[in-house]
Amino acid sequence: MTVTVRPAGPADHDAAIAVWAASDTARRGSPSPPEVPQMLRERFARDDVWLLVADDDGVVIGVAQGAPARDDGGTGPVVPGRCHLSMVFVAPERWGEGIGSLLVDSAVAVAAGLGHDTVQLYTHEDNHRAQRLYAGKGFVRDGDVRVDAWGEPVGRWARRLGGSAL
């Protein structure tokens, strides 16, 4: 595999959004609301957000985004030591090649390098492919389940860095 994971720059944002849109549509069976890409552009521009892309010979085929975790559904104060990982998406035509695994490993390494001791993420309760990936990377469900903007349940998974149990 010639795929590398690297930090994304502003020139990668549209390609990252395109990967997200294709993957999300393939999983859900319908496109997301048209305002979401602009919301993502605004998120990517925040100082506390970092973005990784999986790159295959100059083509963005995967994305992962991280930021400090926050209380109150992501709108409250920062939770010290906790990183929130989101937007782990791979182009649907590349599913099953281990690219998601590379992205998660790289994102966990970035979180650790930034001093976080825990990484959390949410995934849809019916997204068994993602759940297998996260479980294989040491993430466990922590019991928090919410409803996303489309009315679908999403469960929180977390992994403590450094080997200690949650």
C-alpha positions as CSV (number, residue, x, y, z in Angstrom):
1,M,0.0,0.0,0.0
2,T,1.4,3.4,-0.9
3,V,-0.9,5.3,1.5
4,T,0.6,7.7,4.0
5,V,-1.1,9.6,6.7
6,R,-0.1,13.3,7.1
7,P,-1.3,16.5,8.6
8,A,-3.8,18.3,6.4
9,G,-3.4,21.8,5.3
10,P,-6.1,24.2,4.1
11,A,-5.6,23.0,0.5
12,D,-6.8,19.5,1.7
13,H,-10.0,20.7,3.2
14,D,-12.3,20.3,0.2
15,A,-10.8,16.8,-0.6
16,A,-11.3,15.8,3.0
17,I,-14.9,17.0,2.9
18,A,-15.5,15.1,-0.3
19,V,-14.2,11.9,1.3
20,W,-16.5,12.5,4.3
21,A,-19.5,13.1,2.0
22,A,-18.9,10.0,-0.1
23,S,-18.4,7.8,2.9
24,D,-21.3,9.2,4.9
25,T,-23.6,8.8,1.9
26,A,-22.5,5.2,1.3
27,R,-23.1,4.3,5.0
28,R,-26.4,6.2,5.4
29,G,-27.8,5.6,1.9
30,S,-28.6,9.3,1.4
31,P,-26.7,12.6,1.3
32,S,-26.2,14.8,4.3
33,P,-27.8,18.2,4.5
34,P,-26.1,20.8,2.2
35,E,-25.0,23.0,5.0
36,V,-22.7,20.4,6.5
37,P,-19.6,21.1,4.2
38,Q,-19.6,24.8,5.3
39,M,-19.9,23.7,9.0
40,L,-16.9,21.4,8.5
41,R,-14.8,24.2,6.8
42,E,-15.5,26.4,9.9
43,R,-14.5,23.6,12.2
44,F,-11.3,22.9,10.3
45,A,-10.3,26.6,10.7
46,R,-10.5,26.5,14.5
47,D,-7.1,26.8,16.3
48,D,-7.8,23.8,18.5
49,V,-8.7,21.4,15.7
50,W,-6.2,19.2,13.8
51,L,-6.9,17.2,10.7
52,L,-5.1,14.2,9.2
53,V,-5.5,12.8,5.7
54,A,-4.7,9.5,4.2
55,D,-2.9,10.3,0.9
56,D,-2.4,7.8,-1.9
57,D,0.0,9.4,-4.4
58,G,-1.4,12.9,-3.9
59,V,-5.1,11.8,-3.7
60,V,-6.9,12.2,-0.4
61,I,-8.7,8.9,0.4
62,G,-9.2,9.2,4.1
63,V,-9.6,11.7,6.9
64,A,-9.6,11.9,10.7
65,Q,-10.1,15.0,12.8
66,G,-9.3,15.7,16.5
67,A,-9.7,18.4,19.0
68,P,-9.8,18.7,22.8
69,A,-12.9,17.0,24.2
70,R,-15.5,19.3,25.7
71,D,-18.3,18.8,28.2
72,D,-22.0,19.4,27.4
73,G,-22.1,17.7,24.1
74,G,-19.0,19.5,22.8
75,T,-20.1,23.0,23.6
76,G,-18.9,23.3,27.2
77,P,-15.5,23.6,28.8
78,V,-12.5,21.5,27.7
79,V,-12.1,18.2,29.5
80,P,-8.5,18.2,30.6
81,G,-6.4,15.4,29.1
82,R,-9.2,14.1,26.8
83,C,-9.1,14.3,23.0
84,H,-12.2,14.0,20.9
85,L,-11.6,12.1,17.6
86,S,-14.2,12.5,14.9
87,M,-14.6,12.3,11.2
88,V,-12.7,9.0,10.7
89,F,-13.8,8.4,7.1
90,V,-12.3,6.5,4.2
91,A,-13.4,6.7,0.5
92,P,-15.9,3.9,0.1
93,E,-14.1,2.3,-2.8
94,R,-11.1,1.9,-0.5
95,W,-12.9,0.3,2.5
96,G,-11.3,-2.9,3.8
97,E,-7.7,-1.9,2.9
98,G,-6.6,-1.0,6.4
99,I,-6.7,2.8,5.8
100,G,-9.0,3.4,8.7
101,S,-6.6,1.6,10.9
102,L,-3.7,3.8,9.7
103,L,-5.8,6.9,10.4
104,V,-6.8,5.8,13.9
105,D,-3.2,4.8,14.8
106,S,-1.9,8.2,13.5
107,A,-4.7,10.1,15.3
108,V,-3.9,8.3,18.6
109,A,-0.2,9.2,18.2
110,V,-1.1,12.9,17.6
111,A,-3.3,12.9,20.7
112,A,-0.6,11.4,22.8
113,G,1.9,13.8,21.4
114,L,-0.4,16.7,22.4
115,G,-0.4,15.4,26.0
116,H,-3.9,13.8,26.1
117,D,-4.3,10.7,28.2
118,T,-7.6,9.6,26.8
119,V,-9.1,9.6,23.3
120,Q,-12.9,9.4,22.9
121,L,-15.1,9.2,19.8
122,Y,-18.7,8.6,18.9
123,T,-19.9,6.1,16.3
124,H,-23.3,5.1,15.1
125,E,-24.8,2.2,17.0
126,D,-25.5,0.4,13.7
127,N,-22.0,1.0,12.2
128,H,-20.5,-2.4,13.0
129,R,-17.6,-1.9,10.6
130,A,-16.4,1.2,12.6
131,Q,-17.1,-0.6,15.9
132,R,-14.8,-3.5,14.9
133,L,-12.1,-1.1,13.9
134,Y,-12.3,0.8,17.2
135,A,-12.5,-2.3,19.4
136,G,-9.5,-3.7,17.6
137,K,-7.6,-0.5,18.5
138,G,-8.4,-0.8,22.2
139,F,-11.4,1.5,22.4
140,V,-14.3,0.4,24.6
141,R,-17.9,1.6,24.9
142,D,-18.2,3.8,27.9
143,G,-22.0,3.8,28.1
144,D,-22.8,7.3,26.8
145,V,-25.3,7.2,23.9
146,R,-26.7,10.2,22.2
147,V,-28.8,11.0,19.2
148,D,-27.1,12.8,16.3
149,A,-28.5,15.5,14.1
150,W,-30.3,12.9,11.9
151,G,-32.0,11.3,14.9
152,E,-29.7,8.2,14.8
153,P,-28.1,6.9,18.1
154,V,-24.4,7.2,18.5
155,G,-22.4,5.6,21.2
156,R,-19.2,6.9,22.8
157,W,-16.1,4.8,22.8
158,A,-12.9,5.7,24.6
159,R,-9.3,4.5,25.0
160,R,-6.9,5.5,27.7
161,L,-3.4,6.1,26.4
162,G,-0.5,4.5,28.2
163,G,-2.1,1.2,28.8
164,S,-4.3,1.9,31.9
165,A,-7.9,0.7,31.9
166,L,-10.8,3.1,31.6
